[in-house]
Amino acid sequence: MAGEREMLEIQKLSKVYPNGTHALDNFSLNVAEGEIVAIIGGSGCGKSTLLRLLAGLETPSRGQIRLDSAVLHEPNALVNIVFQEPRLFPWLSVADNIGFGLRQLPASERAEQVSTALNKVGLAQYGGRWIKELSGGQAQRVALARALVTKPALLLLDEPFSALDALTRADLQDHLVDLWADNGTTMLLVTHDIEEAAVLADRVVVMRPWPGRILDEVRIGVPRKRDRRSRALEDVKRQLGGLLEQSLQDVKTRATLA
């Protein structure tokens, strides 16, 4: 369950690139400790820019990001990110990929933590394998294990399951909920998939484009694990679909005026 303490505070964040592109405007959001918040919206609404700012890969033009009260302005060991592609090191074994961020630990302690992480993602027998031997779903499990083994305060998820087939995607969504239940990690998920947002998140923030800003927010009042076919979740998906259509209408209007 999400706690009362604000883990992440995003205050009036804006980003204007040197070419004049206004990617994000006056974006403010607080995320409680242990909460999962999803961000959805059409092209040009600043979802990727927001994640890059939170990861310390970009500098905001205005505004501030605080993680556990400390200002974030560069990459931070307390923030990890999982991308759409696993981005694993093919020259390392599965175990060595997962343990890459634990190199400062004694070998025995590192091996124990990697073994625990492999068990949690259902790959206990895969530590000695090479990345090329894994399926797409298995590789993304390794990416999740690598991101969580260092116990980050904040996990950023950039459309992490969008490249997978529907069955594997649903399986990994459920698996992510299990990992969250074990660790209580605060998560911010960017996705284009309304069902994924409804299944995983405590709250869903819908953005509108050009520049990216918040259109609305929907709180998901359905207990986990969630039945994708339940009437309650269907109602949530319809509400999100309506808001997303409103957001996409901005794109159509902009294209007409261009």
Short mmCIF file of the C-alpha atoms (twelve columns), coordinates in Angstrom:
data_MODEL
# 
_entry.id   MODEL 
# 
loop_
_atom_site.group_PDB 
_atom_site.id 
_atom_site.type_symbol 
_atom_site.label_atom_id 
_atom_site.label_alt_id 
_atom_site.label_comp_id 
_atom_site.label_asym_id 
_atom_site.label_seq_id 
_atom_site.Cartn_x 
_atom_site.Cartn_y 
_atom_site.Cartn_z 
_atom_site.pdbx_PDB_model_num 
ATOM 1   C CA . MET A 1   0.000   0.000   0.000   1 
ATOM 2   C CA . ALA A 2   1.148   3.558   -0.718  1 
ATOM 3   C CA . GLY A 3   2.215   5.542   2.319   1 
ATOM 4   C CA . GLU A 4   1.351   9.095   3.350   1 
ATOM 5   C CA . ARG A 5   4.893   10.482  2.971   1 
ATOM 6   C CA . GLU A 6   5.591   12.236  -0.327  1 
ATOM 7   C CA . MET A 7   8.540   10.426  -1.913  1 
ATOM 8   C CA . LEU A 8   8.629   12.407  -5.169  1 
ATOM 9   C CA . GLU A 9   7.733   16.085  -5.559  1 
ATOM 10  C CA . ILE A 10  7.687   17.609  -9.050  1 
ATOM 11  C CA . GLN A 11  7.215   21.354  -8.824  1 
ATOM 12  C CA . LYS A 12  6.216   23.491  -11.843 1 
ATOM 13  C CA . LEU A 13  8.560   21.626  -14.180 1 
ATOM 14  C CA . SER A 14  9.139   23.032  -17.684 1 
ATOM 15  C CA . LYS A 15  11.518  22.076  -20.467 1 
ATOM 16  C CA . VAL A 16  12.308  24.147  -23.573 1 
ATOM 17  C CA . TYR A 17  14.948  22.672  -25.889 1 
ATOM 18  C CA . PRO A 18  17.556  24.845  -27.677 1 
ATOM 19  C CA . ASN A 19  15.649  24.480  -30.974 1 
ATOM 20  C CA . GLY A 20  12.637  26.155  -29.349 1 
ATOM 21  C CA . THR A 21  10.560  23.004  -28.769 1 
ATOM 22  C CA . HIS A 22  8.484   23.513  -25.634 1 
ATOM 23  C CA . ALA A 23  8.256   19.896  -24.462 1 
ATOM 24  C CA . LEU A 24  6.876   20.333  -20.946 1 
ATOM 25  C CA . ASP A 25  5.102   23.199  -19.227 1 
ATOM 26  C CA . ASN A 26  4.358   23.827  -15.552 1 
ATOM 27  C CA . PHE A 27  4.096   20.131  -14.658 1 
ATOM 28  C CA . SER A 28  3.490   19.496  -10.950 1 
ATOM 29  C CA . LEU A 29  2.902   16.116  -9.317  1 
ATOM 30  C CA . ASN A 30  3.467   14.563  -5.900  1 
ATOM 31  C CA . VAL A 31  3.920   10.793  -5.601  1 
ATOM 32  C CA . ALA A 32  3.586   9.078   -2.219  1 
ATOM 33  C CA . GLU A 33  6.024   6.498   -0.954  1 
ATOM 34  C CA . GLY A 34  5.107   3.085   -2.370  1 
ATOM 35  C CA . GLU A 35  2.650   4.514   -4.914  1 
ATOM 36  C CA . ILE A 36  2.473   3.503   -8.580  1 
ATOM 37  C CA . VAL A 37  1.522   6.402   -10.858 1 
ATOM 38  C CA . ALA A 38  0.997   5.956   -14.599 1 
ATOM 39  C CA . ILE A 39  1.416   8.714   -17.201 1 
ATOM 40  C CA . ILE A 40  -0.491  8.425   -20.484 1 
ATOM 41  C CA . GLY A 41  -0.947  10.772  -23.422 1 
ATOM 42  C CA . GLY A 42  -0.414  11.163  -27.149 1 
ATOM 43  C CA . SER A 43  2.722   12.117  -29.054 1 
ATOM 44  C CA . GLY A 44  4.193   15.458  -28.070 1 
ATOM 45  C CA . CYS A 45  2.819   15.485  -24.539 1 
ATOM 46  C CA . GLY A 46  6.257   15.285  -22.904 1 
ATOM 47  C CA . LYS A 47  6.140   11.790  -21.365 1 
ATOM 48  C CA . SER A 48  9.667   10.857  -22.423 1 
ATOM 49  C CA . THR A 49  11.011  14.291  -21.535 1 
ATOM 50  C CA . LEU A 50  9.518   13.960  -18.060 1 
ATOM 51  C CA . LEU A 51  11.265  10.619  -17.486 1 
ATOM 52  C CA . ARG A 52  14.585  11.980  -18.759 1 
ATOM 53  C CA . LEU A 53  14.292  14.905  -16.350 1 
ATOM 54  C CA . LEU A 54  13.490  12.580  -13.446 1 
ATOM 55  C CA . ALA A 55  16.424  10.317  -14.373 1 
ATOM 56  C CA . GLY A 56  18.771  13.290  -14.417 1 
ATOM 57  C CA . LEU A 57  19.476  12.895  -18.138 1 
ATOM 58  C CA . GLU A 58  18.066  16.356  -18.930 1 
ATOM 59  C CA . THR A 59  18.106  19.652  -17.019 1 
ATOM 60  C CA . PRO A 60  14.779  21.450  -16.496 1 
ATOM 61  C CA . SER A 61  14.348  24.936  -17.921 1 
ATOM 62  C CA . ARG A 62  12.242  25.840  -14.907 1 
ATOM 63  C CA . GLY A 63  10.954  24.072  -11.837 1 
ATOM 64  C CA . GLN A 64  12.370  21.552  -9.423  1 
ATOM 65  C CA . ILE A 65  12.370  17.818  -8.675  1 
ATOM 66  C CA . ARG A 66  12.713  16.564  -5.104  1 
ATOM 67  C CA . LEU A 67  13.220  12.938  -4.122  1 
ATOM 68  C CA . ASP A 68  12.753  12.322  -0.419  1 
ATOM 69  C CA . SER A 69  13.213  16.103  0.093   1 
ATOM 70  C CA . ALA A 70  16.583  16.247  -1.747  1 
ATOM 71  C CA . VAL A 71  16.764  18.185  -5.029  1 
ATOM 72  C CA . LEU A 72  17.448  16.003  -8.092  1 
ATOM 73  C CA . HIS A 73  19.583  17.648  -10.772 1 
ATOM 74  C CA . GLU A 74  21.736  14.773  -12.062 1 
ATOM 75  C CA . PRO A 75  21.633  10.953  -12.244 1 
ATOM 76  C CA . ASN A 76  21.093  9.516   -8.774  1 
ATOM 77  C CA . ALA A 77  21.719  6.021   -7.411  1 
ATOM 78  C CA . LEU A 78  18.281  6.116   -5.773  1 
ATOM 79  C CA . VAL A 79  16.578  6.326   -9.190  1 
ATOM 80  C CA . ASN A 80  16.588  3.432   -11.675 1 
ATOM 81  C CA . ILE A 81  14.895  3.161   -15.046 1 
ATOM 82  C CA . VAL A 82  13.605  0.256   -17.160 1 
ATOM 83  C CA . PHE A 83  13.221  0.949   -20.873 1 
ATOM 84  C CA . GLN A 84  11.090  -0.616  -23.610 1 
ATOM 85  C CA . GLU A 85  14.169  -2.597  -24.684 1 
ATOM 86  C CA . PRO A 86  15.940  -4.486  -21.867 1 
ATOM 87  C CA . ARG A 87  19.324  -2.811  -22.632 1 
ATOM 88  C CA . LEU A 88  21.293  -5.652  -21.078 1 
ATOM 89  C CA . PHE A 89  25.011  -6.304  -21.589 1 
ATOM 90  C CA . PRO A 90  25.286  -9.216  -24.064 1 
ATOM 91  C CA . TRP A 91  28.884  -9.979  -23.034 1 
ATOM 92  C CA . LEU A 92  27.794  -10.663 -19.426 1 
ATOM 93  C CA . SER A 93  25.808  -13.583 -18.032 1 
ATOM 94  C CA . VAL A 94  22.314  -13.073 -16.640 1 
ATOM 95  C CA . ALA A 95  23.693  -13.111 -13.083 1 
ATOM 96  C CA . ASP A 96  26.435  -10.606 -13.900 1 
ATOM 97  C CA . ASN A 97  23.902  -8.293  -15.585 1 
ATOM 98  C CA . ILE A 98  21.754  -8.288  -12.460 1 
ATOM 99  C CA . GLY A 99  24.737  -7.802  -10.178 1 
ATOM 100 C CA . PHE A 100 26.275  -5.009  -12.247 1 
ATOM 101 C CA . GLY A 101 25.103  -2.302  -9.825  1 
ATOM 102 C CA . LEU A 102 26.377  -4.265  -6.807  1 
ATOM 103 C CA . ARG A 103 30.050  -4.369  -7.801  1 
ATOM 104 C CA . GLN A 104 31.045  -2.564  -4.597  1 
ATOM 105 C CA . LEU A 105 29.806  -5.475  -2.459  1 
ATOM 106 C CA . PRO A 106 31.889  -8.524  -1.445  1 
ATOM 107 C CA . ALA A 107 31.468  -11.333 -3.970  1 
ATOM 108 C CA . SER A 108 29.558  -13.596 -1.571  1 
ATOM 109 C CA . GLU A 109 27.061  -10.879 -0.630  1 
ATOM 110 C CA . ARG A 110 26.617  -9.873  -4.269  1 
ATOM 111 C CA . ALA A 111 25.977  -13.493 -5.263  1 
ATOM 112 C CA . GLU A 112 23.366  -13.869 -2.520  1 
ATOM 113 C CA . GLN A 113 21.485  -10.748 -3.577  1 
ATOM 114 C CA . VAL A 114 21.591  -11.750 -7.260  1 
ATOM 115 C CA . SER A 115 20.281  -15.222 -6.366  1 
ATOM 116 C CA . THR A 116 17.387  -13.663 -4.426  1 
ATOM 117 C CA . ALA A 117 16.606  -11.333 -7.336  1 
ATOM 118 C CA . LEU A 118 16.599  -14.231 -9.815  1 
ATOM 119 C CA . ASN A 119 14.170  -16.134 -7.609  1 
ATOM 120 C CA . LYS A 120 11.848  -13.143 -7.389  1 
ATOM 121 C CA . VAL A 121 11.601  -12.814 -11.166 1 
ATOM 122 C CA . GLY A 122 11.179  -16.565 -11.696 1 
ATOM 123 C CA . LEU A 123 14.575  -17.154 -13.300 1 
ATOM 124 C CA . ALA A 124 16.343  -19.065 -10.529 1 
ATOM 125 C CA . GLN A 125 18.027  -21.463 -12.985 1 
ATOM 126 C CA . TYR A 126 19.051  -18.821 -15.524 1 
ATOM 127 C CA . GLY A 127 21.962  -17.067 -13.797 1 
ATOM 128 C CA . GLY A 128 24.634  -18.707 -15.945 1 
ATOM 129 C CA . ARG A 129 22.915  -18.127 -19.273 1 
ATOM 130 C CA . TRP A 130 23.821  -15.538 -21.885 1 
ATOM 131 C CA . ILE A 131 21.372  -12.786 -22.806 1 
ATOM 132 C CA . LYS A 132 21.043  -14.109 -26.378 1 
ATOM 133 C CA . GLU A 133 19.554  -17.321 -24.957 1 
ATOM 134 C CA . LEU A 134 16.586  -15.504 -23.407 1 
ATOM 135 C CA . SER A 135 13.152  -14.739 -24.822 1 
ATOM 136 C CA . GLY A 136 11.967  -11.137 -24.870 1 
ATOM 137 C CA . GLY A 137 9.896   -11.640 -21.734 1 
ATOM 138 C CA . GLN A 138 12.782  -13.306 -19.887 1 
ATOM 139 C CA . ALA A 139 15.149  -10.494 -20.869 1 
ATOM 140 C CA . GLN A 140 12.720  -7.910  -19.515 1 
ATOM 141 C CA . ARG A 141 12.480  -9.885  -16.255 1 
ATOM 142 C CA . VAL A 142 16.266  -9.618  -16.004 1 
ATOM 143 C CA . ALA A 143 16.021  -5.868  -16.625 1 
ATOM 144 C CA . LEU A 144 13.471  -5.567  -13.801 1 
ATOM 145 C CA . ALA A 145 15.654  -7.626  -11.473 1 
ATOM 146 C CA . ARG A 146 18.697  -5.477  -12.285 1 
ATOM 147 C CA . ALA A 147 16.720  -2.281  -11.647 1 
ATOM 148 C CA . LEU A 148 15.293  -3.481  -8.314  1 
ATOM 149 C CA . VAL A 149 18.286  -5.330  -6.844  1 
ATOM 150 C CA . THR A 150 19.893  -2.046  -5.777  1 
ATOM 151 C CA . LYS A 151 16.698  -1.144  -3.874  1 
ATOM 152 C CA . PRO A 152 15.994  2.221   -5.561  1 
ATOM 153 C CA . ALA A 153 13.712  4.750   -3.917  1 
ATOM 154 C CA . LEU A 154 12.110  5.439   -7.313  1 
ATOM 155 C CA . LEU A 155 11.724  3.145   -10.328 1 
ATOM 156 C CA . LEU A 156 10.945  4.760   -13.680 1 
ATOM 157 C CA . LEU A 157 9.291   2.517   -16.281 1 
ATOM 158 C CA . ASP A 158 9.359   3.733   -19.889 1 
ATOM 159 C CA . GLU A 159 6.774   1.588   -21.740 1 
ATOM 160 C CA . PRO A 160 8.596   -1.508  -20.433 1 
ATOM 161 C CA . PHE A 161 6.258   -4.147  -21.903 1 
ATOM 162 C CA . SER A 162 5.140   -2.537  -25.171 1 
ATOM 163 C CA . ALA A 163 7.491   -4.640  -27.356 1 
ATOM 164 C CA . LEU A 164 6.085   -7.926  -26.011 1 
ATOM 165 C CA . ASP A 165 3.150   -10.044 -27.199 1 
ATOM 166 C CA . ALA A 166 -0.160  -9.666  -25.361 1 
ATOM 167 C CA . LEU A 167 0.120   -12.801 -23.195 1 
ATOM 168 C CA . THR A 168 3.712   -12.073 -22.122 1 
ATOM 169 C CA . ARG A 169 2.799   -8.446  -21.462 1 
ATOM 170 C CA . ALA A 170 -0.100  -9.418  -19.178 1 
ATOM 171 C CA . ASP A 171 2.110   -11.949 -17.366 1 
ATOM 172 C CA . LEU A 172 4.825   -9.354  -16.716 1 
ATOM 173 C CA . GLN A 173 2.281   -6.778  -15.588 1 
ATOM 174 C CA . ASP A 174 1.080   -9.246  -12.949 1 
ATOM 175 C CA . HIS A 175 4.687   -10.039 -12.076 1 
ATOM 176 C CA . LEU A 176 5.457   -6.346  -11.584 1 
ATOM 177 C CA . VAL A 177 2.587   -6.136  -9.098  1 
ATOM 178 C CA . ASP A 178 4.119   -9.078  -7.201  1 
ATOM 179 C CA . LEU A 179 7.516   -7.356  -7.117  1 
ATOM 180 C CA . TRP A 180 5.902   -4.129  -5.928  1 
ATOM 181 C CA . ALA A 181 4.080   -6.032  -3.168  1 
ATOM 182 C CA . ASP A 182 7.428   -7.492  -2.025  1 
ATOM 183 C CA . ASN A 183 9.469   -4.280  -2.184  1 
ATOM 184 C CA . GLY A 184 6.989   -1.400  -1.921  1 
ATOM 185 C CA . THR A 185 9.058   0.533   -4.469  1 
ATOM 186 C CA . THR A 186 7.650   3.872   -5.614  1 
ATOM 187 C CA . MET A 187 7.073   3.653   -9.376  1 
ATOM 188 C CA . LEU A 188 6.330   6.076   -12.197 1 
ATOM 189 C CA . LEU A 189 5.143   4.309   -15.354 1 
ATOM 190 C CA . VAL A 190 4.908   5.868   -18.803 1 
ATOM 191 C CA . THR A 191 2.661   3.856   -21.110 1 
ATOM 192 C CA . HIS A 192 0.440   4.244   -24.165 1 
ATOM 193 C CA . ASP A 193 -1.661  1.260   -23.037 1 
ATOM 194 C CA . ILE A 194 -4.845  2.254   -21.172 1 
ATOM 195 C CA . GLU A 195 -5.389  -1.254  -19.820 1 
ATOM 196 C CA . GLU A 196 -1.818  -1.429  -18.519 1 
ATOM 197 C CA . ALA A 197 -2.284  1.871   -16.697 1 
ATOM 198 C CA . ALA A 198 -5.611  0.710   -15.208 1 
ATOM 199 C CA . VAL A 199 -4.202  -2.676  -14.121 1 
ATOM 200 C CA . LEU A 200 -1.019  -1.360  -12.509 1 
ATOM 201 C CA . ALA A 201 -1.476  2.157   -11.196 1 
ATOM 202 C CA . ASP A 202 -2.916  3.761   -8.088  1 
ATOM 203 C CA . ARG A 203 -3.423  6.926   -10.135 1 
ATOM 204 C CA . VAL A 204 -3.279  7.706   -13.840 1 
ATOM 205 C CA . VAL A 205 -2.215  11.151  -15.052 1 
ATOM 206 C CA . VAL A 206 -3.477  12.035  -18.542 1 
ATOM 207 C CA . MET A 207 -1.369  14.584  -20.402 1 
ATOM 208 C CA . ARG A 208 -2.116  16.899  -23.299 1 
ATOM 209 C CA . PRO A 209 0.475   17.960  -25.885 1 
ATOM 210 C CA . TRP A 210 2.324   21.005  -27.195 1 
ATOM 211 C CA . PRO A 211 3.559   21.831  -24.667 1 
ATOM 212 C CA . GLY A 212 3.110   18.787  -22.429 1 
ATOM 213 C CA . ARG A 213 0.925   19.475  -19.412 1 
ATOM 214 C CA . ILE A 214 -1.593  17.688  -17.226 1 
ATOM 215 C CA . LEU A 215 -5.113  17.349  -18.601 1 
ATOM 216 C CA . ASP A 216 -6.632  15.330  -15.762 1 
ATOM 217 C CA . GLU A 217 -5.970  12.646  -13.175 1 
ATOM 218 C CA . VAL A 218 -7.903  9.462   -12.395 1 
ATOM 219 C CA . ARG A 219 -7.567  7.539   -9.140  1 
ATOM 220 C CA . ILE A 220 -8.034  3.772   -9.557  1 
ATOM 221 C CA . GLY A 221 -10.131 2.549   -6.639  1 
ATOM 222 C CA . VAL A 222 -9.926  -1.141  -7.524  1 
ATOM 223 C CA . PRO A 223 -7.981  -3.539  -5.237  1 
ATOM 224 C CA . ARG A 224 -4.952  -5.419  -6.645  1 
ATOM 225 C CA . LYS A 225 -4.634  -7.893  -8.279  1 
ATOM 226 C CA . ARG A 226 -7.175  -6.579  -10.729 1 
ATOM 227 C CA . ASP A 227 -9.414  -8.596  -12.979 1 
ATOM 228 C CA . ARG A 228 -8.975  -7.141  -16.471 1 
ATOM 229 C CA . ARG A 229 -12.536 -8.190  -17.372 1 
ATOM 230 C CA . SER A 230 -14.261 -6.765  -14.297 1 
ATOM 231 C CA . ARG A 231 -16.941 -4.102  -14.696 1 
ATOM 232 C CA . ALA A 232 -15.024 -1.782  -12.345 1 
ATOM 233 C CA . LEU A 233 -11.894 -1.896  -14.470 1 
ATOM 234 C CA . GLU A 234 -13.901 -1.542  -17.678 1 
ATOM 235 C CA . ASP A 235 -15.409 1.644   -16.252 1 
ATOM 236 C CA . VAL A 236 -11.933 2.963   -15.473 1 
ATOM 237 C CA . LYS A 237 -10.706 2.143   -18.975 1 
ATOM 238 C CA . ARG A 238 -13.684 3.940   -20.536 1 
ATOM 239 C CA . GLN A 239 -12.984 7.014   -18.426 1 
ATOM 240 C CA . LEU A 240 -9.309  6.970   -19.399 1 
ATOM 241 C CA . GLY A 241 -10.200 6.389   -23.043 1 
ATOM 242 C CA . GLY A 242 -12.426 9.466   -23.058 1 
ATOM 243 C CA . LEU A 243 -9.697  11.619  -21.538 1 
ATOM 244 C CA . LEU A 244 -7.093  10.266  -23.950 1 
ATOM 245 C CA . GLU A 245 -9.390  11.032  -26.877 1 
ATOM 246 C CA . GLN A 246 -9.724  14.579  -25.552 1 
ATOM 247 C CA . SER A 247 -5.923  14.791  -25.385 1 
ATOM 248 C CA . LEU A 248 -5.525  13.440  -28.909 1 
ATOM 249 C CA . GLN A 249 -8.053  15.983  -30.169 1 
ATOM 250 C CA . ASP A 250 -5.437  18.630  -29.350 1 
ATOM 251 C CA . VAL A 251 -3.079  16.861  -31.742 1 
ATOM 252 C CA . LYS A 252 -5.704  16.865  -34.522 1 
ATOM 253 C CA . THR A 253 -6.499  20.521  -33.924 1 
ATOM 254 C CA . ARG A 254 -2.819  21.433  -34.000 1 
ATOM 255 C CA . ALA A 255 -2.313  19.507  -37.255 1 
ATOM 256 C CA . THR A 256 -5.294  21.279  -38.844 1 
ATOM 257 C CA . LEU A 257 -3.982  24.707  -37.865 1 
ATOM 258 C CA . ALA A 258 -0.394  23.948  -38.963 1 
# 
